[in-house]
């Protein structure tokens, strides 16, 4: 709709012409007032249409992580591995989430969000089919890794894309609905997978086929309707169009002069998420906390079947239904996050319209409490003679707490880092995926050695130890932002 107003193919200036032209700051191309090319100025309905597409792409990535888990034992027998090794279908997918964002986030900050997402999800669908066609353990687990690698692109970059379109005053609502998509996928996947493998006319391979169909549909939707939203790429195109329309080569945008030799890409763009993870205190602390709660969500993929299928002896489809309690918790937390957006707007208005990242954090603090309560509640009511509704209610608390923490972590980072939001969220995705890949591997040995109550209580104890983090950020966040070299000036004032 809007991208067609800017010429996509404009004669580029030669190196000689660039050297001859003095890059006069007066000719830097910027957004005009109410510029229709600026994603922030797009009609609200169109923004929601784009947000829906981004959410569906993210859901495809997160759904792929868990849809295959109900078939673990069947696949283990088919490819000839132990039950402990079968957990690698989740872990290797999430290792793909570790490696992917290091590539996709910098690509999005060089060539734009669209280029960094759509080709990757197309490849995700191909590797999902490859998983379903595998006949041995090596091909099965290799294709699972690459499915996660390519599926991580929307998980990594959609939050930054939402920040490109939505203002601080409205972004919280958009991220709330996106978070339901990305956090609901791991909860919804086991229910779909269980229904597929228990259908006498289908088998475990259909978990990959259904995922591929879903991804192809969302890819086609995005291919035809998803516009570019990254401001720097759009301003670069605007500069190219102005040079063509006015025949004045002095118009330019700094993004055109980004250095893209191998050394520069490796040392600047590709390394930025890892540099931010190690050198930015805000990213480090947020990543550690988000990684733990994210890992616990994936731990449930192994714990719930033990509790409801092995211990309570429920049928596979029925045993997968408690995952819906997690999903209900995720959805129910949206109200709190939307309420905080209006609270945030009032605080930002009192601050003369400046970003106040710490005002994003109260739901995160409430979510931290809910998460601790849910973990201990589940630990000591999971087994008979306790009624099954008790661990399901605990799962609801875990889902609500997780979503509050996860979403406000993202909102906080986008507020703080602006144009580097994709790299900051990629750093979080990198670390949280390592945690999510590792914890499921520990689930069965931990519960076998300690039992459900003591084992999950350890998780609750760690969550309780991390409980002060959001409160510390609310108190010391401004001081940490002033220490950063990558935060925009207006967030440090």
PABA-473165 format. One line per 10 residues: number of its first residue (from 1); for each residue z, x, y of C-alpha. Coordinates in steps of 0.5 Angstrom, whole numbers. Example, Ala and Ser with C-alpha at 12.3 -4.5 7.8 and 13.67 -1.06 7.14 Angstrom:
# PABA-473165
1> 16,25,-9  14,27,-2
***
This chain:
# PABA-473165
1> 0,0,0  2,5,5  0,12,2  -8,9,3  -7,10,10  -6,17,10  -12,21,8  -11,24,1  -16,30,1  -17,33,8
11> -20,40,9  -15,45,9  -15,51,14  -17,57,11  -12,63,11  -16,66,17  -16,60,21  -8,60,20  -7,67,22  -11,65,29
21> -7,59,30  -1,60,34  4,55,30  7,52,37  13,48,36  10,42,40  5,41,35  10,40,29  8,33,26  14,29,26
31> 15,21,25  14,17,30  19,11,32  18,6,27  13,10,24  10,5,18  9,12,14  16,13,14  19,10,7  25,9,11
41> 21,4,15  18,0,9  19,-7,9  25,-9,5  22,-13,0  17,-7,-2  23,-2,-2  26,-6,-7  20,-7,-11  19,1,-11
51> 27,1,-13  25,-3,-19  20,1,-22  24,8,-21  30,4,-24  26,2,-30  23,9,-31  30,12,-31  32,7,-36  27,9,-41
61> 30,16,-40  37,14,-42  35,9,-47  31,14,-51  38,18,-52  41,13,-56  36,8,-59  36,12,-65  43,13,-67  44,7,-71
71> 39,11,-76  43,17,-76  45,17,-84  38,14,-86  34,20,-82  39,25,-85  37,23,-92  30,23,-90  30,30,-87  35,33,-92
81> 41,34,-87  48,33,-87  51,27,-83  54,33,-78  47,36,-77  44,29,-76  48,28,-69  43,33,-67  38,28,-65  43,26,-59
91> 45,33,-58  38,36,-57  35,30,-53  41,32,-48  39,39,-49  33,37,-46  36,34,-40  40,41,-39  33,44,-39  29,39,-35
101> 32,38,-29  31,45,-27  24,44,-27  23,37,-25  28,37,-19  24,43,-15  17,40,-17  20,34,-13  22,38,-7  15,42,-7
111> 10,37,-9  14,30,-9  17,25,-13  11,22,-16  8,28,-19  15,30,-21  16,24,-25  10,20,-28  7,26,-32  13,28,-35
121> 15,20,-37  8,20,-40  9,26,-44  16,23,-46  12,17,-50  8,22,-53  14,26,-56  17,20,-58  11,18,-62  12,25,-65
131> 19,24,-67  17,17,-71  11,21,-75  16,27,-77  16,28,-84  21,34,-84  28,36,-80  24,42,-76  19,37,-73  24,31,-72
141> 29,35,-68  24,39,-64  20,33,-62  27,30,-60  28,36,-55  22,35,-52  23,27,-51  29,29,-47  26,35,-44  21,30,-41
151> 25,24,-40  30,27,-36  25,27,-30  27,20,-27  34,21,-29  34,28,-25  30,25,-19  30,18,-18  37,18,-14  34,23,-9
161> 28,18,-8  32,13,-7  35,17,-1  28,18,2  27,10,2  34,7,4  38,9,10  46,11,9  47,4,11  44,1,5
171> 43,6,0  49,4,-4  47,-2,-6  40,1,-9  44,6,-12  49,1,-15  43,-2,-19  39,4,-21  46,6,-24  46,0,-28
181> 39,2,-31  41,9,-32  48,8,-35  46,2,-39  41,5,-43  46,9,-47  50,3,-48  44,-2,-50  40,3,-54  45,3,-60
191> 44,-5,-60  37,-5,-60  36,1,-66  41,-3,-70  37,-9,-70  31,-5,-71  33,-1,-78  36,-8,-81  30,-12,-80  27,-12,-87
201> 20,-11,-84  21,-5,-80  24,2,-81  27,8,-77  21,10,-74  20,4,-70  26,6,-66  21,12,-63  15,7,-63  19,2,-59
211> 21,7,-54  14,10,-53  12,3,-52  17,2,-46  15,8,-43  8,7,-43  9,0,-40  13,3,-34  9,9,-34  3,5,-32
221> 7,1,-27  9,7,-24  2,10,-24  -2,4,-21  4,2,-16  9,7,-15  8,11,-8  10,18,-6  17,17,-2  18,25,-1
231> 18,25,7  16,33,7  10,31,3  8,25,7  9,29,13  4,34,11  -1,29,9  0,26,16  -1,33,19  -7,34,15
241> -10,27,17  -9,29,24  -12,35,24  -18,31,21  -18,25,26  -17,30,32  -21,36,30  -15,40,33  -12,45,28  -6,46,32
251> -2,40,28  2,42,22  8,41,18  12,47,16  12,44,9  5,46,9  7,54,9  12,54,3  10,60,-1  9,59,-8
261> 8,65,-11  11,66,-18  17,70,-15  18,65,-9  18,59,-14  23,63,-19  28,66,-14  28,60,-9  25,53,-12  27,54,-19
271> 33,57,-18  36,53,-13  40,48,-18  43,53,-21  45,57,-15  48,50,-12  52,49,-18  55,56,-18  56,57,-10  57,50,-7
281> 64,48,-8  62,41,-7  57,41,-13  61,45,-18  67,40,-17  63,34,-17  59,37,-23  65,38,-27  68,32,-26  62,28,-27
291> 60,32,-33  66,30,-37  66,23,-36  59,23,-38  60,27,-44  65,21,-46  60,16,-45  56,20,-51  62,21,-55  62,13,-56
301> 56,14,-59  59,17,-65  66,14,-64  64,7,-64  61,7,-71  67,10,-74  71,5,-71  67,-1,-72  63,0,-78  67,5,-82
311> 74,3,-81  73,-4,-80  67,-5,-84  63,-9,-80  55,-10,-81  51,-5,-77  48,-10,-72  55,-13,-71  58,-6,-71  54,-4,-65
321> 56,-10,-61  62,-7,-58  57,-2,-54  55,-9,-50  63,-8,-47  61,-2,-44  55,-5,-41  59,-11,-38  64,-6,-35  58,-2,-32
331> 55,-8,-29  62,-11,-27  63,-5,-23  57,-6,-19  61,-11,-14  66,-6,-12  60,-1,-11  57,-6,-6  63,-8,-3  64,-1,-1
341> 57,0,2  60,-5,7  66,-1,8  62,5,9  58,2,14  64,0,18  66,7,18  60,10,20  59,6,26  66,8,28
351> 63,15,27  57,14,32  53,13,26  54,20,23  54,20,15  61,20,13  61,22,5  68,22,4  68,14,5  64,14,-1
361> 70,16,-5  75,10,-6  71,7,-12  71,13,-15  78,14,-15  79,7,-17  74,8,-23  78,15,-25  84,10,-26  80,5,-30
371> 77,11,-34  84,14,-36  87,7,-38  81,5,-42  81,12,-46  89,11,-48  88,3,-49  82,5,-54  86,10,-57  92,6,-59
381> 88,-1,-61  82,2,-64  84,1,-71  87,-5,-75  92,-9,-75  90,-9,-68  85,-15,-66  78,-12,-65  78,-15,-58  83,-10,-55
391> 78,-4,-56  73,-8,-54  76,-9,-47  78,-2,-47  71,0,-47  70,-5,-42  75,-1,-37  71,5,-40  64,3,-38  67,0,-31
401> 71,7,-29  65,11,-31  60,7,-27  64,8,-21  65,15,-22  58,17,-23  55,12,-18  59,15,-12  58,22,-14  51,21,-13
411> 52,18,-7  56,23,-4  51,29,-6  46,25,-3  50,24,4  52,31,4  45,35,2  40,31,5  33,34,3  36,38,-2
421> 39,32,-6  34,33,-12  37,40,-13  44,38,-12  43,32,-17  39,36,-22  45,41,-22  50,36,-24  45,33,-29  44,40,-32
431> 52,41,-33  53,34,-35  48,34,-40  51,40,-43  58,36,-44  54,30,-47  50,34,-52  57,38,-54  62,32,-55  58,28,-60
441> 58,34,-64  66,34,-64  67,27,-65  67,27,-73  71,33,-74  76,31,-69  77,24,-71  77,27,-79  82,32,-77  87,28,-72
451> 85,21,-73  83,16,-68  89,15,-64  91,22,-63  84,25,-62  82,20,-57  88,21,-53  86,28,-52  80,25,-48  85,21,-44
461> 90,27,-43  84,31,-40  82,25,-36  89,24,-33  89,31,-31  82,30,-27  85,24,-24  87,28,-17  79,30,-16  77,24,-12
471> 83,24,-8  83,31,-7  75,30,-4  77,25,0  82,30,4  79,36,4  72,34,3  70,36,11  73,43,10  69,44,4
481> 62,41,7  63,46,13  63,52,8  56,50,5  50,53,7  45,48,5  49,42,8  45,39,14  49,40,21  50,33,22
491> 54,32,16  59,38,18  60,35,25
***
